[in-house]
């Protein structure tokens, strides 16, 4: 038997099982920007069709899809909302809400370009529980099998005395509240708390009891969420915190133990693009004073820099696919994963941006103020950028939330909470 098969099985257990068409986590069913669905390109046109649209409240939360249900969050009239919609028609199935400010209690800077909830929820298929983190530190667990009944809750600011993010370099203070998606690993809910007693913490997903804290302690970044990685067959979690990359163990008896750290401290506290994991490698990137992209190779002995190049993504988390790295920030880029050399790029994109790679080797890019672009990956077009289609689907404000493709539906949301659903044609 191949030695590769047990490793794959273990990785699937780490990720959590989801049906092939669901989108239960931030960045998709494999947490890496890949979706097991066709783009819908028929060779001549991209015949996507709007089926409904609605407003779910302000915020940069990305939607999740489980079966015929959408789970998302938004802020409206002084309350954070957790909303379950019917995927087929966009109607509300249930909603829950609680008092919450439009910005976190330590908010500083850039309030004209964001508001409301930023963190994407996490769905646990084993229990049907939905975990949601508000910008003001309200961590709550909801039972999706009981119309969103509240199971447990706590406030990270109040429980752990988390202070405002510090000033970085010459830039003014920036604090956007909590932005990072929680992550379920077995019985633990892993959260980037950013406390003086632990950057990462694990909570019992069923009752919210603290289970462990990371050895590394320090402020949270402004990224979209931590990621799972196996290092020499050891389960670990990685996160780009304010001061840099943190890698912590998740195996029994050693939860929270530091495997490695790597300095990456960006001005304006703008470690926004999350650490992107591929096998034993991690891609890091940011703008401002660093203005780089790096590939790091991880072992239990530490970190090796494979390459570091003059490319940057300010917001979009890169995707690794079949030997290439993709992201959209001002341009759409394709790099060689092994060398870091540019393969191709194309202008015409914006500051906000996110990407998906589909099962037919195409890129769906959502950018600017609601523009969708369909393009070939380098597997189909290795020498130049090939744009297949482009369509404006929203026009209100920045497209910070990530684009989602699940169950034959493409979901696009903007920072004002406008959510549009488009049907992907069946070939």
Steps between C-alpha positions, in 0.01 A plus 500: 500500500625849423632693798320802355149366570517500882639853489207614286255333737657674798487836325130453423438435867685820588296704252166351603269308270261692277294395202673569170283799413475668840702806603502472882821688581673821408689437171290196419467129577878442497578841656728588208290680238428185294143392426392162356261665254509593135519869406214472252703620201354327192784579261335813362333687786458512877122485530462573870159633597389701802234314699455733799659774708452628854672706768632328813649801679837674498820304522774309319387152605506246218199268468510125570290239321389168652247308294223743408587743779714814503650624827636851529520803729436872483450809714183708501345751744740436786488121482714222357289253304557132424282407205397176332364536146349256254751456216226459240316829558695706758215505751583506871465157664601630844703782649643584840644829622663664799613850598825593331680818393564586137874498576703321767566674832862576407424608142753734341524609136342425162139504620390643166585175319368234739236449768312223675609138531822397323555140611349212302316234706610135524263205458557165672342208313538262795271703726315743273643784709585837347774712659500875446734776618384862506729797445470592870620158615167322552570131436174308473391146419162444330314173440392494135277197569292708743438822305829652616447445872788650702712223654777703668674835476785709640667831424872480423571863594335461838622149585863554401548876534611538138633851439514714188749390236825694539647760269722343233797699376422850374139422411200613710323241714262272315253271676209345309380279785477124456526388137620139516270203440487234775615151398380160622766235561353182645339613831678837511387831360825681413477879528756774440442687828809720500537513878806550719438145621476343154470600137297187424261317731297184476148475644279195543269536202203365696514725808761774443731384779863597440713194417840644415700815422788547262846549648537796269320806634436828324251708300283356225549598140218614272493183290200291399585191703753236609576192289577136573826335396668166565869525584679165488165333573432735793177705485570872535329834450651808336392862529644832385474702820597866537871429558533216251430137428421268791496121464364300796448130559155342525592146605383364836716603793681768300217728389620858465872415508692722259646326195636815335455872459604729217512882533257686272390829657317725255433871549138597574469154663413387148580130506173446314560226243497173694782247503437265206591135561604244239643169620795601724528851357348832605456808279516838678444843350415860592530856377654818651843464661545132409355495147603140437374149448687206653481125487606336826567127546404368843642212704485425872852642515392839368450707184703520181447786252461343154457832322409860568393719210389856423134410458222599735142429590355752741168323559448188286630174648702314232387163361746223409384273217696250289835670542381860476407778743205729419362816657324823404622835626495786247601231248430129472828315551632153426837394645699180477461336841845338493701809400281802575552627146219681318313287245247763393295790634222730388382849604139595554445390859470692828595524868216269616525156344458126550542191281373145463644216293234275349509131408536584128821700564349846485535803725199691628612843620279741693644850534450874527139596553337179387675390181518129413768372264542150361848404377703194411757370746854437378404133460292617203692813402865466613649786301255789535195623690180388332184687603186308409222719637429798722181623666406769752267349760507759783573871509447630855841481669819298541497127432697402812301177566635196313311356205336159564402219260291212635216276385491663159462851642746787496466741795641853497472742791626853564589696813153660510347153537354470152499130410428369151454138392579388145419160352780313325371327185509121493700367205 
